[in-house]
Amino acid sequence: MSMASYGRALSALHPTFATIFRSLEEGLAEAQRYHTERRYKRSDDPHLFLHLARRRACAVLEEEGLSARQVDETAALNLSGILIHHQGFAVRVLHSQREIGREVEIPVPGASKPRQEFWRQASAIPDLDTDNLLLLWLDEGGVLEDPMFLIRPLGGDNLKANLRVEWRGKISREMAKLRAEDLVDLEPDWQAEELLA
């Protein structure tokens, strides 16, 4: 499979945008309700809050016909997520944090061999080629932030210095209102210099 450009990935994934946004919003609302009813504080167990949000989001995605499943690999919280397969793409939907400079933090795969393989672009579906992407989302007080961030990883391990990324770009709610073909020529916010030459 050829490497997916940001625009090609946006165009192919375009039919999923509105559903992904809605699924995460419903998941966050359900997690918030659960905590409010029990008078729990999210800060007391942030893993529970995000697990509840992911569980509901995954159910919504499946109800809408997307091939989605939870990925919970006993690793750090932001590495647990949802895996969506769509048109040859394998997309790990992960909650992220902001770095000190307010940039979204791209997670490293850690010591897990399956995650390292995913980041290195090994097929996520046996006997089929996939183009593996990360879709990072953030929330502020249980409200989904717009935009989300689409990343094409190329490799990494448990060290930030070894993380390799081809490109990083935004997915906004407004993009769902555009035609898929209008997204093909969009450029990412950042692209690795060696790939631009």
C-alpha positions in Angstrom: 0.0 0.0 0.0 1.3 3.5 -0.8 1.8 6.0 2.0 -1.4 7.9 2.6 -1.1 11.7 2.3 -3.1 13.8 4.9 -5.5 14.8 2.1 -6.1 11.3 0.9 -6.7 10.1 4.5 -9.2 12.9 5.1 -11.0 12.1 1.9 -11.3 8.4 2.6 -12.3 8.9 6.3 -14.7 11.8 5.6 -17.8 9.6 5.9 -16.8 8.8 9.5 -16.1 12.3 10.8 -19.6 13.2 12.1 -20.1 9.8 13.7 -16.8 9.9 15.4 -17.5 13.4 16.9 -21.0 12.3 18.0 -19.8 9.0 19.5 -17.1 10.8 21.6 -19.6 13.5 22.7 -22.1 10.8 23.7 -19.4 8.9 25.5 -18.3 11.9 27.4 -21.9 12.8 28.3 -22.5 9.3 29.6 -19.3 9.3 31.7 -20.2 12.7 33.1 -23.8 11.4 34.0 -22.3 8.3 35.7 -20.0 10.4 37.8 -22.6 13.1 38.6 -25.2 10.5 39.8 -22.7 8.9 42.1 -21.0 12.2 43.1 -17.7 10.9 41.9 -14.9 13.2 40.9 -13.2 12.5 37.6 -9.8 13.4 39.2 -10.2 10.5 41.7 -10.2 7.9 38.9 -9.5 9.4 35.5 -9.1 5.9 34.0 -12.8 5.1 34.9 -14.1 8.3 33.3 -12.3 7.7 30.0 -13.1 4.0 29.9 -16.8 4.8 30.3 -16.6 7.4 27.5 -14.7 5.0 25.2 -17.2 2.2 25.9 -20.2 4.3 24.9 -18.3 5.8 21.9 -17.5 2.3 20.6 -21.1 1.2 20.9 -22.3 4.3 18.9 -19.7 3.6 16.2 -20.8 0.0 15.9 -24.5 1.1 15.8 -23.6 3.3 12.9 -22.0 0.4 11.0 -18.4 1.2 11.6 -16.0 -1.6 12.4 -14.8 -0.4 15.8 -13.6 -2.1 18.9 -12.0 -1.1 22.2 -8.3 -1.5 22.5 -7.3 -1.7 26.2 -3.8 -3.1 26.5 -3.0 -2.6 30.2 -0.8 0.3 29.3 -1.0 4.0 30.3 -4.4 5.5 30.0 -3.9 7.5 26.9 -2.8 4.4 25.0 -6.1 2.7 25.6 -8.5 3.6 22.8 -10.8 2.5 20.0 -9.7 0.9 16.8 -11.7 1.7 13.6 -11.2 0.0 10.3 -12.4 2.0 7.2 -11.4 1.8 3.5 -8.0 0.3 4.2 -7.2 2.5 7.1 -6.8 1.3 10.7 -7.4 4.3 13.0 -6.6 4.2 16.7 -8.8 6.8 18.4 -6.9 7.9 21.5 -7.5 10.4 24.3 -4.5 12.7 24.5 -3.1 15.5 26.6 -1.6 18.9 25.9 2.2 19.4 26.2 3.6 22.4 28.0 3.5 24.5 24.8 -0.2 23.7 24.3 0.5 21.3 21.4 -1.3 18.0 21.4 0.9 15.3 22.9 1.5 12.4 20.4 1.8 9.2 22.5 4.7 6.9 22.1 3.8 3.2 21.6 5.7 2.2 24.7 7.2 -1.3 25.2 4.2 -3.1 23.7 5.2 -5.0 20.5 1.7 -4.8 18.9 1.6 -1.0 19.4 5.2 -0.6 18.1 4.1 -2.6 15.0 1.1 -0.4 14.5 3.2 2.8 14.8 5.7 1.2 12.3 2.8 0.7 9.8 2.6 -3.1 10.1 -0.8 -4.3 8.9 -3.5 -4.1 11.6 -5.6 -6.7 9.9 -4.1 -10.1 9.2 -3.4 -10.7 5.4 -4.6 -7.2 4.4 -2.6 -4.0 4.0 -3.7 -1.2 6.2 -2.5 2.4 6.5 -2.3 3.0 10.3 -3.3 6.4 11.7 -3.8 7.9 15.2 -6.8 10.1 15.8 -6.2 12.1 19.0 -8.9 13.8 20.9 -9.0 16.0 24.0 -11.7 17.2 26.3 -12.0 20.1 28.7 -14.2 19.3 31.7 -16.0 16.5 29.8 -16.6 18.6 26.6 -15.0 17.3 23.4 -12.6 19.8 21.9 -12.7 20.7 18.2 -10.5 20.0 16.3 -9.2 16.4 16.7 -5.7 15.6 15.4 -4.9 13.0 12.7 -1.3 11.6 12.8 0.5 9.1 10.6 3.1 7.4 12.8 6.2 5.8 11.4 7.8 4.2 14.4 8.7 4.5 18.1 9.2 2.8 21.4 8.9 3.9 25.0 11.2 7.0 24.4 9.8 10.3 23.1 13.1 10.9 21.3 12.5 7.8 19.2 8.9 8.7 18.1 8.7 9.1 14.3 5.8 10.7 12.5 5.2 11.4 8.8 2.6 14.1 9.2 0.1 15.7 11.7 -3.1 17.6 10.8 -6.5 18.6 12.1 -9.9 17.1 11.7 -12.6 19.6 12.5 -16.3 19.2 12.8 -16.7 21.6 9.9 -14.9 19.2 7.6 -17.8 16.8 7.8 -19.9 19.3 6.0 -17.5 19.5 3.0 -17.3 17.1 0.1 -14.8 14.3 0.4 -13.1 15.3 -2.8 -12.6 18.9 -1.5 -10.3 17.4 1.2 -7.8 15.6 -1.0 -5.5 18.6 -1.6 -5.4 19.8 2.0 -2.0 20.0 3.5 -1.1 18.8 7.1 -0.1 21.3 9.8 3.2 19.6 10.0 5.1 17.1 7.8 8.5 15.4 8.2 11.1 17.3 6.2 12.7 14.2 4.7 9.4 13.4 3.2 8.9 16.8 1.6 12.1 16.5 -0.5 
